[in-house]
Each structure stands twice: as C-alpha cells, then as structure tokens.
Amino acid sequence: MDPTFHDFERTVEEWHWWYCGRRRIMAALVGEARVPPGARLLDVGCGTGGNSVALAPFGRVVGVDRAAGALTRAADRPLAARVQAEVTRLPFGEGSFDLVVALDILEHLDDDVAGALEMHRVLRPGGLLVVFVPALDILWSYNDDYSHHRRRYTRAQLAAALRGARLEVERLTYFNSLLFLPILGARLLARLLRTGRRYEHETAVPGRANDLAAALFGVEAPWLRRHGFPIGVSLAALARRAQA
C-alpha cells in the first residue's frame, strides 16, 4: 500500500459512507455476539484505528497492523495497545483474546487459511472471529488492484477458508446489498469504457450523496443482527474457535 494512503485513510474514515457503514454493521454483529464484560478484543489490520471507536464499548481493544505509519496515525484512538506485526505472525500468546476482528484483511493474503489459523490461535476456546471480505469476482475493479487484493470471495470460498483454519462458521452473509446494483453497474460500465483507473474512495466528498450512501449502507445493520442477504458487495462471517 502507498504510504501516503494512511493520511488519506485517517481523513476519510471519519465521514466516508463505506467506512461509516462498515463500522455500524461491525458494531451490530459484535453486539449480537454478546462478548463477556471486559472482553479482550484484537483488531487485525487496524489501519489508522477507526474501528476502535466502535469496538471500545465492548472491551479492551488492541490494534495490530503491518504498517508503522498507520499505527502512528492511530495514536489518539481508543486502543489499549498498538502493535506492528504481520497477520500471519501475531506476537500474542495462544488464547489471548475473546474476540478478533479482521475487516477486509484475508483478501490481501497469499495464504488466507494461514492467516485465519493465526487468528484461531490467538482466540480463547469459545472465542469469536468477525471477518469481512470483498465478494464476487464480477465486482473486480481498479479498487482491488490498487488495494493489492488477491481475491474476492463467494460464500463457499470464505466458508472453506475458515473451516480450513479449524473455525466453526456460525453465520455467513452478504452485505452492502442495497447498493449492490449501482456499484455493479458502475464497475461494469467502467470496464466496458476502459475508465475507472482511480481509487473509488477518492471520488467521494462530504455531502448529500455521501450521506445518502452512508444511510443506505448503514441501515442494513439492524437487519443483519438476525438475518442476512443473498447477494452483496461484501461478505461477513462469524466463526468460533471450538471449546477445549
């Protein structure tokens, strides 16, 4: 990732519809998981720390990221600790956390099962992993190239990766579904016209259009507490380490 991205991310994650909606859905799923009081939480690939604002009410949040620049920009976030490390070599003991969150991380890894296995290792028996990944190859765009994605997932592919890491998949659903058709149409048109060679998040600006997209994305959160969607731009999974 371009090091200058961290300044950009720190700025836009405060207001950008995608970051805001994603945090709202993450908080809804974590809330339904009923983590124990004073839980130990790990945000894998925490970036500049925006997720910690939504996770902090649930317990003590540790952020880990491979990029020192991202962690520096997260200094004022509600993180109990900021740790520089690779996803596949987490510097924590076995069973260190009650909950691990990995939002849009697995798609960056050459070996996603190895990454999920490492998250399994640091979860306590009975602990929960919350995973978000981009969905469906038909949605592949310059966004994926820019972000160095190795893949987008179907339900079956994500389930296979998590089960390969000895995790028990409890829930698996698409989300960002209300905006699926507009996003699909825009990406197919860009592909047809050979345009769209710009990172999509850079095209948004604060204002009514962004607020509308944030509202449409975020409104999915209450529904996802109990239900799912048959298709969407992203996938969410809740997977648990088996009790010892």
VOPAGU-2260 file (C-alpha; in pm, 1 decimal, decimal comma):
REM VOPAGU-2260
SITE   aa  ch    i         X         Y         Z
SITE  MET   A    0       0,0       0,0       0,0
SITE  ASP   A    1     123,7     350,5     -84,9
SITE  PRO   A    2     244,0     505,8     245,8
SITE  THR   A    3      55,6     827,9     164,5
SITE  PHE   A    4    -265,6     624,6     184,4
SITE  HIS   A    5    -254,4     638,3     563,8
SITE  ASP   A    6    -304,1    1016,3     570,1
SITE  PHE   A    7    -590,2     976,3     324,9
SITE  GLU   A    8    -746,6     691,8     524,8
SITE  ARG   A    9    -727,0     880,1     854,1
SITE  THR   A   10    -914,1    1171,0     696,3
SITE  VAL   A   11   -1187,2     991,1     506,1
SITE  GLU   A   12   -1269,3     719,1     758,6
SITE  GLU   A   13   -1430,9     987,3     973,0
SITE  TRP   A   14   -1703,9    1060,7     716,5
SITE  HIS   A   15   -1682,2     832,4     410,1
SITE  TRP   A   16   -2000,6     629,2     358,1
SITE  TRP   A   17   -1815,5     298,7     324,6
SITE  TYR   A   18   -1614,1     333,1     645,6
SITE  CYS   A   19   -1911,8     464,3     843,2
SITE  GLY   A   20   -2149,8     193,3     721,9
SITE  ARG   A   21   -1894,7     -81,7     775,0
SITE  ARG   A   22   -1833,8      26,9    1135,9
SITE  ARG   A   23   -2206,8      33,2    1205,4
SITE  ILE   A   24   -2251,6    -321,0    1072,4
SITE  MET   A   25   -1944,3    -444,5    1262,0
SITE  ALA   A   26   -2077,6    -298,6    1587,3
SITE  ALA   A   27   -2418,0    -458,9    1529,9
SITE  LEU   A   28   -2264,8    -804,2    1475,9
SITE  VAL   A   29   -2029,1    -773,3    1771,7
SITE  GLY   A   30   -2317,8    -657,0    1989,4
SITE  GLU   A   31   -2523,3    -960,0    1897,4
SITE  ALA   A   32   -2227,7   -1185,8    1976,4
SITE  ARG   A   33   -2258,7   -1087,6    2343,8
SITE  VAL   A   34   -1889,3   -1078,2    2427,6
SITE  PRO   A   35   -1816,3   -1104,1    2801,4
SITE  PRO   A   36   -1779,1    -785,2    3010,9
SITE  GLY   A   37   -1425,7    -651,4    2996,9
SITE  ALA   A   38   -1353,5    -858,3    2686,8
SITE  ARG   A   39   -1011,5    -860,9    2523,2
SITE  LEU   A   40   -1050,9    -756,2    2158,0
SITE  LEU   A   41    -799,9    -766,1    1872,8
SITE  ASP   A   42    -842,6    -553,7    1558,5
SITE  VAL   A   43    -627,7    -722,0    1293,5
SITE  GLY   A   44    -514,5    -482,4    1022,6
SITE  CYS   A   45    -642,8    -190,3    1227,1
SITE  GLY   A   46    -502,8      74,4     993,0
SITE  THR   A   47    -542,2     422,7    1138,2
SITE  GLY   A   48    -772,0     294,6    1411,5
SITE  GLY   A   49   -1120,1     398,1    1306,8
SITE  ASN   A   50   -1275,0      65,1    1404,3
SITE  SER   A   51   -1157,9     103,8    1763,3
SITE  VAL   A   52   -1408,1     384,5    1819,3
SITE  ALA   A   53   -1691,7     136,2    1761,4
SITE  LEU   A   54   -1518,9    -155,5    1937,3
SITE  ALA   A   55   -1409,3      22,3    2256,8
SITE  PRO   A   56   -1752,6      -1,8    2426,4
SITE  PHE   A   57   -1718,7    -381,5    2417,4
SITE  GLY   A   58   -1384,4    -409,3    2596,3
SITE  ARG   A   59   -1009,5    -353,2    2577,4
SITE  VAL   A   60    -903,4    -315,9    2213,8
SITE  VAL   A   61    -556,2    -395,3    2082,4
SITE  GLY   A   62    -475,3    -288,5    1728,3
SITE  VAL   A   63    -222,8    -466,0    1509,2
SITE  ASP   A   64    -103,6    -359,7    1165,4
SITE  ARG   A   65     199,7    -423,7     949,7
SITE  ALA   A   66     238,4     -51,3     865,1
SITE  ALA   A   67     410,4     167,1    1123,4
SITE  GLY   A   68     271,9     476,0     950,5
SITE  ALA   A   69     -85,3     362,6    1005,2
SITE  LEU   A   70     -23,2     292,1    1373,9
SITE  THR   A   71     136,3     633,2    1423,1
SITE  ARG   A   72    -179,9     796,5    1291,2
SITE  ALA   A   73    -388,1     588,4    1534,2
SITE  ALA   A   74    -215,7     732,4    1842,3
SITE  ASP   A   75    -526,8     915,0    1964,7
SITE  ARG   A   76    -767,0     627,2    1906,4
SITE  PRO   A   77    -912,6     427,3    2199,4
SITE  LEU   A   78    -661,4     146,2    2162,0
SITE  ALA   A   79    -506,6     -12,8    2469,2
SITE  ALA   A   80    -203,4    -102,6    2258,4
SITE  ARG   A   81     -78,5     -56,6    1902,4
SITE  VAL   A   82     139,1    -339,2    1774,2
SITE  GLN   A   83     329,9    -365,0    1446,8
SITE  ALA   A   84     320,2    -720,2    1312,2
SITE  GLU   A   85     222,4    -939,1    1020,4
SITE  VAL   A   86    -118,6   -1105,7    1024,8
SITE  THR   A   87      42,8   -1445,7     984,1
SITE  ARG   A   88     282,7   -1388,9    1278,7
SITE  LEU   A   89      82,0   -1227,8    1556,5
SITE  PRO   A   90     300,1   -1161,2    1865,8
SITE  PHE   A   91      43,2   -1282,1    2118,2
SITE  GLY   A   92       9,7   -1599,4    2318,3
SITE  GLU   A   93    -239,9   -1873,2    2248,8
SITE  GLY   A   94    -591,0   -1785,3    2360,7
SITE  SER   A   95    -512,6   -1418,9    2429,7
SITE  PHE   A   96    -839,6   -1268,8    2301,7
SITE  ASP   A   97   -1212,9   -1314,0    2344,3
SITE  LEU   A   98   -1288,9   -1155,2    2007,0
SITE  VAL   A   99   -1082,1   -1099,2    1693,2
SITE  VAL   A  100   -1199,4    -864,9    1418,9
SITE  ALA   A  101   -1045,9    -880,4    1069,4
SITE  LEU   A  102   -1219,1    -638,2     834,2
SITE  ASP   A  103   -1106,9    -668,6     471,5
SITE  ILE   A  104    -782,0    -844,3     557,2
SITE  LEU   A  105    -793,9   -1204,1     430,3
SITE  GLU   A  106    -819,9   -1097,7      66,0
SITE  HIS   A  107    -471,1    -941,0      91,5
SITE  LEU   A  108    -300,5   -1263,0     198,3
SITE  ASP   A  109    -134,2   -1512,8     -33,8
SITE  ASP   A  110    -247,3   -1784,1     209,0
SITE  ASP   A  111    -576,5   -1681,8     367,1
SITE  VAL   A  112    -607,1   -2010,4     556,8
SITE  ALA   A  113    -270,3   -1945,3     726,0
SITE  GLY   A  114    -393,2   -1601,5     830,0
SITE  ALA   A  115    -716,9   -1744,0     967,4
SITE  LEU   A  116    -521,4   -2015,6    1151,9
SITE  GLU   A  117    -315,7   -1749,0    1327,4
SITE  MET   A  118    -634,8   -1569,6    1431,5
SITE  HIS   A  119    -769,4   -1904,5    1554,1
SITE  ARG   A  120    -453,5   -1947,8    1763,6
SITE  VAL   A  121    -486,8   -1617,7    1949,5
SITE  LEU   A  122    -857,9   -1671,1    2021,6
SITE  ARG   A  123    -950,3   -1829,4    2352,3
SITE  PRO   A  124   -1153,9   -2152,6    2326,8
SITE  GLY   A  125   -1507,4   -2039,4    2253,0
SITE  GLY   A  126   -1381,1   -1701,3    2126,2
SITE  LEU   A  127   -1530,2   -1538,4    1818,0
SITE  LEU   A  128   -1379,7   -1416,9    1492,0
SITE  VAL   A  129   -1560,3   -1149,2    1288,8
SITE  VAL   A  130   -1443,7   -1137,0     926,7
SITE  PHE   A  131   -1540,6    -905,5     640,7
SITE  VAL   A  132   -1413,8    -964,5     284,5
SITE  PRO   A  133   -1499,4    -829,9     -62,0
SITE  ALA   A  134   -1740,1   -1051,2    -254,6
SITE  LEU   A  135   -1779,5   -1184,9    -607,5
SITE  ASP   A  136   -1531,0   -1167,5    -893,6
SITE  ILE   A  137   -1782,6    -988,6   -1115,0
SITE  LEU   A  138   -1722,5    -682,2    -895,7
SITE  TRP   A  139   -1345,9    -681,5    -952,4
SITE  SER   A  140   -1226,1    -329,0   -1029,8
SITE  TYR   A  141    -928,2     -97,9   -1009,1
SITE  ASN   A  142   -1012,8     -69,7    -638,9
SITE  ASP   A  143    -899,6    -431,8    -597,8
SITE  ASP   A  144    -582,9    -375,8    -799,9
SITE  TYR   A  145    -495,2     -60,9    -605,0
SITE  SER   A  146    -554,1    -239,0    -273,8
SITE  HIS   A  147    -344,1    -542,7    -377,3
SITE  HIS   A  148    -630,1    -787,0    -333,9
SITE  ARG   A  149    -550,8   -1148,9    -412,9
SITE  ARG   A  150    -915,7   -1248,4    -445,9
SITE  ARG   A  151   -1281,9   -1168,2    -392,4
SITE  TYR   A  152   -1494,0   -1436,8    -225,5
SITE  THR   A  153   -1809,4   -1636,4    -268,1
SITE  ARG   A  154   -1986,8   -1773,2      39,5
SITE  ALA   A  155   -1843,1   -2118,4     -28,5
SITE  GLN   A  156   -1486,4   -1988,2     -64,6
SITE  LEU   A  157   -1495,2   -1792,7     259,9
SITE  ALA   A  158   -1653,9   -2082,5     447,5
SITE  ALA   A  159   -1385,2   -2318,9     314,9
SITE  ALA   A  160   -1103,2   -2087,2     426,2
SITE  LEU   A  161   -1243,7   -2052,6     777,8
SITE  ARG   A  162   -1315,3   -2422,4     816,2
SITE  GLY   A  163    -966,2   -2494,1     687,5
SITE  ALA   A  164    -846,2   -2290,8     986,4
SITE  ARG   A  165   -1044,2   -2515,9    1223,8
SITE  LEU   A  166   -1305,3   -2248,5    1292,3
SITE  GLU   A  167   -1675,2   -2323,3    1330,8
SITE  VAL   A  168   -1873,8   -2095,0    1100,0
SITE  GLU   A  169   -2183,5   -1967,9    1281,3
SITE  ARG   A  170   -2305,4   -1704,2    1038,0
SITE  LEU   A  171   -2220,2   -1615,8     681,3
SITE  THR   A  172   -2397,6   -1346,1     484,5
SITE  TYR   A  173   -2350,1   -1097,1     207,7
SITE  PHE   A  174   -2390,9    -730,0     296,2
SITE  ASN   A  175   -2368,6    -387,9     132,5
SITE  SER   A  176   -2661,8    -527,0     -60,5
SITE  LEU   A  177   -2881,6    -221,0    -111,6
SITE  LEU   A  178   -2602,0     -58,8    -312,4
SITE  PHE   A  179   -2508,5    -377,9    -498,3
SITE  LEU   A  180   -2677,0    -295,7    -829,8
SITE  PRO   A  181   -2547,9      64,5    -853,8
SITE  ILE   A  182   -2195,1     -49,0    -769,9
SITE  LEU   A  183   -2211,8    -342,9   -1012,5
SITE  GLY   A  184   -2343,6    -116,7   -1288,0
SITE  ALA   A  185   -2073,8     143,1   -1231,4
SITE  ARG   A  186   -1796,0    -114,7   -1237,0
SITE  LEU   A  187   -1923,3    -294,6   -1544,3
SITE  LEU   A  188   -1957,4      37,7   -1726,2
SITE  ALA   A  189   -1606,2     140,8   -1624,8
SITE  ARG   A  190   -1477,7    -192,9   -1753,2
SITE  LEU   A  191   -1664,4    -152,6   -2083,3
SITE  LEU   A  192   -1541,8     201,8   -2137,9
SITE  ARG   A  193   -1195,1     122,6   -2002,6
SITE  THR   A  194   -1221,2     400,4   -1748,7
SITE  GLY   A  195   -1225,5     390,2   -1369,7
SITE  ARG   A  196    -847,7     386,9   -1317,7
SITE  ARG   A  197    -890,0     573,9    -992,7
SITE  TYR   A  198    -931,4     452,0    -637,4
SITE  GLU   A  199   -1305,0     472,2    -571,0
SITE  HIS   A  200   -1279,7     616,2    -220,2
SITE  GLU   A  201   -1104,1     920,4    -368,8
SITE  THR   A  202   -1410,8    1006,1    -574,7
SITE  ALA   A  203   -1637,2    1064,8    -274,4
SITE  VAL   A  204   -1666,6    1400,3     -99,8
SITE  PRO   A  205   -1860,3    1500,3     210,8
SITE  GLY   A  206   -2211,7    1599,9     118,7
SITE  ARG   A  207   -2559,9    1477,3      45,8
SITE  ALA   A  208   -2462,0    1197,9    -193,2
SITE  ASN   A  209   -2214,9    1057,6      58,5
SITE  ASP   A  210   -2469,4    1090,8     339,5
SITE  LEU   A  211   -2732,4     907,6     134,3
SITE  ALA   A  212   -2491,9     622,6      55,6
SITE  ALA   A  213   -2393,0     601,7     424,2
SITE  ALA   A  214   -2759,5     585,6     526,5
SITE  LEU   A  215   -2838,4     311,1     272,5
SITE  PHE   A  216   -2534,8     109,2     375,1
SITE  GLY   A  217   -2577,1     161,0     749,1
SITE  VAL   A  218   -2948,8      79,5     751,1
SITE  GLU   A  219   -2854,0    -283,4     686,3
SITE  ALA   A  220   -2706,7    -312,6    1038,3
SITE  PRO   A  221   -3031,0    -382,5    1230,0
SITE  TRP   A  222   -3138,7    -639,6     970,9
SITE  LEU   A  223   -2803,0    -818,6     984,9
SITE  ARG   A  224   -2832,6    -871,5    1359,8
SITE  ARG   A  225   -3080,2   -1152,5    1289,9
SITE  HIS   A  226   -3094,8   -1203,4     914,1
SITE  GLY   A  227   -2881,1   -1198,6     602,3
SITE  PHE   A  228   -2873,9   -1103,8     235,6
SITE  PRO   A  229   -2845,2   -1339,0     -64,3
SITE  ILE   A  230   -2603,5   -1111,7    -251,8
SITE  GLY   A  231   -2390,8    -807,3    -182,9
SITE  VAL   A  232   -2066,8    -624,1    -241,5
SITE  SER   A  233   -1909,6    -779,8      69,8
SITE  LEU   A  234   -1931,3   -1090,0     286,3
SITE  ALA   A  235   -1941,7   -1113,7     665,5
SITE  ALA   A  236   -1868,9   -1424,6     869,4
SITE  LEU   A  237   -1886,2   -1504,0    1238,9
SITE  ALA   A  238   -1671,1   -1804,2    1323,0
SITE  ARG   A  239   -1582,7   -1951,6    1659,7
SITE  ARG   A  240   -1287,9   -2142,4    1799,6
SITE  ALA   A  241   -1420,7   -2465,3    1942,1
SITE  GLN   A  242   -1438,0   -2506,8    2315,8
SITE  ALA   A  243   -1146,5   -2706,8    2452,0
